[in-house]
Structures are given as structure tokens and as C-alpha cells.
Amino acid sequence: MRGIRALVAAAVTCAGMAGALAQTQDESEREIERYRAMINDPMANPGYLAVDRGEVLWSQARGTKAVSLETCDLGEGPGKLEGAYARLPRYFADADRVMDLEQRLLWCMDKIQGLDTADVVRRRFSGPGRASDMEDLVAFIANKSNGLRIEPQSSHPREREMTAMGEAMFYRRAGVMDFSCATCHAEPGKRIRLQGLPDFSTPGKQAQETMGSWPTYRVSQSALRTMQHRLWDCFRQQRWPEPAYASDGLTALQMFLNVQAAGGEITVPSIKR
């Protein structure tokens, strides 16, 4: 009898601890939401400085051909930006590849402008005293899709192939810690410290809100970051080999994530912790 009472007492204690933990998490989530609301003021979002810089870069004559990027076709026709980001990555017949925005911009810089992209790639991510043309251009072009819905492309066989590849990568476990993307992003309610982790295993709200809010201005890094940076950082944290910038693997992952986020509204650049 004494043993049963002890078990009951232990169960009550555990239930109390679980309830206290849930309450703490709820309070933390409310505080995080309050913090997000405080910093989510478009008029005070430094990410819009990147949008302005990107607009200048888009129309600036550069490269051996001394022309701008204004004839670059991002899928909607030469120079047409509205809605382009919402439908990327997609297949481009002139390159015979599925490309995301960064890959397509590098292709246009090379083919249209005759620009040596080595320095552009070297400055792919901004840092103290180092601007990033790519982050600025992505911010400018993505902003042209604000208010539109994410439309993953699947009409071409190569697009469907890349989506399948991205799904396989999402669940692929590897690295010294035997992690996959799914380790952190395939169950509801997971978090790292105070940061909630979106569940990408199921299409819907969490995937939509996440994919629709990149690029974003990261307050903790004092920089605008693109989805290329987000995925690169995820691989770094998993202790995987660093993925090459603008690689097909990262594009495949974005294809899969966009399928999960289909229909989500684009609101960029957002601002995050």
C-alpha cells in the first residue's frame, strides 16, 4: 500500500511539473510574440535599407558589357519583377536548370552583364564592413512579391524531380551528430531555448508563415539574411559539410519547403530576433 501511495505521489508531482513547464512555455511564447510585435514596424525595419540598395544594384551598369540587370528574366519575362519571387525556384529553359533567385541572378550577371561573379559570391553574406550585393538584390526583388502567395512550380519534370530531391534531403540523416532537417523540423512544439521551431513535415500555417517571411532582417546579426543563409546556417549547426552557395542541393530544399508552404503570404523583408 505504501508503494502505491508513493507511485501516486510521484505521478502527481510529475503532472505538476509538466503543468508548470507548459505554463512557463506559454508565458515565454507570449513574451516572444510581444517582442516580435514591438520590432515588427516596417518604418523602423533596417531591412528596407537593403531593398533600397538592391534597387540601385538592379539598374546599375556593370561588367564587361556595361549593362544593368534590367533585362534579366526571372521567369515572368525580361525585367519583370512583380510576382517573380513567389514562383521561384523554377525551371529556366535557357539554362536548362531549375534555379532559385540567387542562382538566376548569378546566371544573369555572367550572361547579360559579363560580370565576374567571384567577388559577388565571396561577399554572399554580409558582415561588419562588408556589404552583400546578393542579399540586397534578393531583398529588393522579393519585396516586389509582397502580399502575393507562394506558388511552387511543378509543371516541368525537372521541377518535380528537384522537389523530390529536396524532400529526400529534408529527411536524410548524416553528419557527426546523425542529424537531419527533420530532427528539428518534423514535429509540432519543438524549440531551441526560447525559439519555437516550425514543423515542415505537414503543409500549412507554420511552413507558410516561415517561408513567407524570408528574407528577413536579423536583429541579433544586424544584417538582412536570405533563405540561402538560413539553410547554410542549419547545415552548419548540424555539423554537416558546408553547402556550396547557390548549389542545386539548397535549391532542391527550397523547392520542397515551398511546396509545404504553398499559399502562404509573402511579407518581406520581415524582422526577426
C-alpha positions in Angstrom: 0.0 0.0 0.0 2.8 2.3 0.9 4.4 1.6 -2.5 1.1 2.5 -4.3 0.9 5.8 -2.4 4.4 6.6 -3.4 3.7 6.0 -7.0 0.5 8.1 -6.9 2.5 10.9 -5.2 5.2 10.7 -7.8 2.6 10.8 -10.6 1.0 13.9 -9.1 4.4 15.5 -8.7 5.3 14.8 -12.4 1.9 16.1 -13.5 2.5 19.3 -11.6 6.0 19.7 -13.0 4.6 19.2 -16.6 1.9 21.7 -16.0 4.4 24.2 -14.6 6.7 23.6 -17.6 3.8 24.1 -20.0 2.8 27.3 -18.2 6.4 28.6 -18.4 6.5 27.8 -22.1 3.2 29.6 -22.7 4.4 32.7 -20.9 7.7 32.6 -22.8 5.8 32.3 -26.1 3.6 35.3 -25.2 6.7 37.4 -24.3 8.3 36.3 -27.6 5.2 37.4 -29.5 5.2 40.7 -27.7 8.9 41.2 -28.6 8.1 40.4 -32.3 5.2 42.8 -32.3 7.5 45.6 -30.8 10.1 45.2 -33.5 7.7 44.5 -36.4 7.4 48.0 -37.6 8.1 48.4 -41.4 9.0 52.0 -40.9 11.8 51.0 -38.5 12.9 47.8 -40.2 16.6 48.2 -41.4 15.9 45.5 -43.9 14.3 48.2 -46.1 17.8 49.8 -46.5 18.8 46.5 -48.2 15.7 46.9 -50.5 16.9 50.4 -51.5 20.4 49.2 -52.1 19.1 46.3 -54.2 17.1 48.7 -56.4 20.3 50.7 -57.2 22.2 47.5 -58.0 19.4 46.2 -60.3 19.6 49.3 -62.5 23.4 49.8 -62.3 25.5 49.1 -65.4 28.3 46.7 -64.5 30.5 44.0 -66.0 32.4 43.9 -69.3 29.2 44.7 -71.2 28.4 47.7 -69.0 24.7 46.9 -68.8 22.3 46.6 -65.9 20.3 43.6 -64.8 17.0 45.1 -66.0 16.7 42.6 -68.9 17.2 39.6 -66.6 14.3 37.2 -66.9 13.4 35.8 -63.5 10.6 33.7 -65.0 7.9 36.4 -65.7 9.7 38.0 -68.7 12.8 40.2 -69.1 12.9 42.8 -66.3 9.5 41.8 -64.8 9.9 41.6 -61.0 6.3 41.6 -59.7 5.4 38.0 -58.6 8.8 36.5 -59.7 9.9 35.7 -56.2 6.6 34.0 -55.4 7.2 31.5 -58.2 10.9 30.7 -57.6 12.7 28.3 -57.7 11.6 27.3 -61.2 12.9 25.7 -64.5 14.6 28.0 -67.0 15.0 26.6 -70.5 17.8 28.9 -71.4 20.0 27.5 -68.6 18.3 24.0 -68.7 18.2 24.1 -64.9 15.9 24.7 -62.0 17.1 27.8 -60.3 16.3 29.8 -57.2 16.7 33.6 -57.2 20.3 33.7 -56.2 21.3 31.1 -58.9 19.3 33.1 -61.5 20.9 36.4 -60.5 24.4 34.9 -60.8 23.5 33.5 -64.2 22.2 36.9 -65.4 25.3 38.7 -64.0 27.5 36.3 -66.0 25.5 36.0 -69.3 24.0 39.5 -69.5 26.5 41.7 -67.7 29.7 39.8 -68.3 30.4 40.3 -64.6 33.0 38.2 -62.8 30.8 36.8 -60.0 33.7 35.5 -57.9 33.7 38.7 -55.7 29.9 38.6 -55.6 30.0 35.1 -54.3 32.8 35.9 -51.8 30.5 38.6 -50.3 27.4 36.3 -50.5 26.7 37.0 -46.8 27.3 40.5 -45.3 29.4 41.1 -42.3 31.0 44.0 -40.4 32.3 46.4 -43.1 31.3 44.0 -45.9 28.1 44.6 -47.9 26.4 41.8 -49.9 25.1 42.5 -53.4 23.2 39.3 -53.3 21.4 40.0 -50.0 20.4 43.5 -51.2 19.2 42.3 -54.6 17.2 39.4 -53.1 15.6 41.9 -50.6 14.6 44.2 -53.5 13.2 41.5 -55.8 11.5 39.5 -53.0 9.8 42.8 -51.8 8.2 43.0 -55.3 6.1 39.9 -54.4 4.8 41.4 -51.1 1.2 40.4 -50.5 1.3 37.6 -53.1 1.0 33.9 -52.3 3.8 31.3 -52.6 3.3 29.3 -55.8 5.6 26.3 -56.0 6.2 25.3 -59.6 5.7 21.7 -60.7 4.7 21.8 -64.4 8.2 20.8 -65.7 9.6 17.3 -64.9 12.8 18.9 -63.6 10.8 20.9 -61.1 9.1 17.8 -59.8 12.5 16.0 -59.7 14.0 18.8 -57.6 11.1 18.8 -55.2 11.5 15.0 -54.6 15.2 15.5 -54.1 14.6 18.3 -51.6 12.2 16.0 -49.6 14.8 13.3 -49.6 17.4 15.8 -48.3 15.0 17.0 -45.6 14.7 13.6 -44.1 18.3 12.5 -44.8 20.3 11.9 -41.6 24.1 12.4 -41.7 27.0 14.2 -40.2 28.8 13.6 -36.9 25.6 14.1 -34.9 23.4 12.0 -37.3 21.0 14.9 -37.7 18.6 15.7 -40.5 16.4 18.8 -41.1 13.6 16.7 -39.8 15.3 16.2 -36.5 14.3 19.7 -35.6 11.5 20.5 -38.0 9.2 17.4 -38.3 7.3 17.6 -35.0 5.0 20.2 -33.6 6.0 22.0 -30.4 9.8 21.7 -30.7 12.0 24.6 -29.7 15.7 25.5 -29.2 16.0 27.6 -26.0 13.2 30.2 -26.4 12.9 29.8 -30.2 10.0 27.8 -31.5 10.9 25.5 -34.4 8.4 25.4 -37.4 7.2 21.9 -38.4 7.7 21.4 -42.1 6.6 17.8 -42.2 3.0 19.0 -42.7 1.9 21.6 -45.2 0.2 24.5 -43.6 0.4 27.5 -41.4 3.8 27.0 -39.8 5.5 26.4 -43.2 3.6 29.2 -44.8 4.5 31.8 -42.1 8.2 30.8 -42.1 8.8 30.7 -45.9 6.7 33.8 -46.4 8.9 35.8 -44.1 12.3 35.4 -45.7 14.4 37.3 -46.5 14.4 38.9 -43.0 16.4 41.4 -41.0 18.1 39.6 -38.1 18.4 41.9 -35.2 20.9 39.6 -33.5 23.2 39.8 -36.5 22.5 43.4 -37.6 22.1 42.1 -41.2 19.5 41.1 -43.7 19.6 37.4 -44.3 18.2 35.3 -47.1 16.9 31.7 -47.2 20.2 30.7 -48.6 21.8 31.9 -45.4 19.2 30.2 -43.2 19.8 26.8 -44.8 23.6 27.3 -44.8 23.4 28.0 -41.1 21.1 25.0 -40.4 23.7 22.7 -42.1 26.5 24.4 -40.0 24.5 23.8 -36.8 24.0 20.1 -37.8 27.8 19.8 -38.3 27.3 18.8 -41.9 29.8 19.8 -44.5 29.2 23.4 -45.5 26.9 23.5 -48.6 28.2 25.5 -51.6 26.5 28.8 -52.1 23.7 28.7 -54.7 24.1 24.9 -55.1 21.4 22.7 -56.5 21.0 21.0 -53.2 19.9 24.2 -51.5 17.5 24.9 -54.4 16.0 21.4 -54.0 15.4 22.0 -50.3 13.7 25.3 -51.1 11.5 23.6 -53.7 10.3 21.1 -51.1 9.8 23.8 -48.3 7.9 26.0 -50.7 5.6 23.0 -51.6 4.9 22.7 -47.8 4.3 26.5 -47.7 2.1 26.8 -50.8 -0.4 29.5 -50.5 1.4 31.4 -47.7 1.5 35.2 -48.0 4.9 36.8 -48.7 5.7 39.7 -46.3 9.3 40.7 -46.7 11.7 41.8 -45.6 10.4 40.7 -42.2 12.3 41.4 -39.0 13.3 38.7 -36.5 15.4 38.2 -33.4 
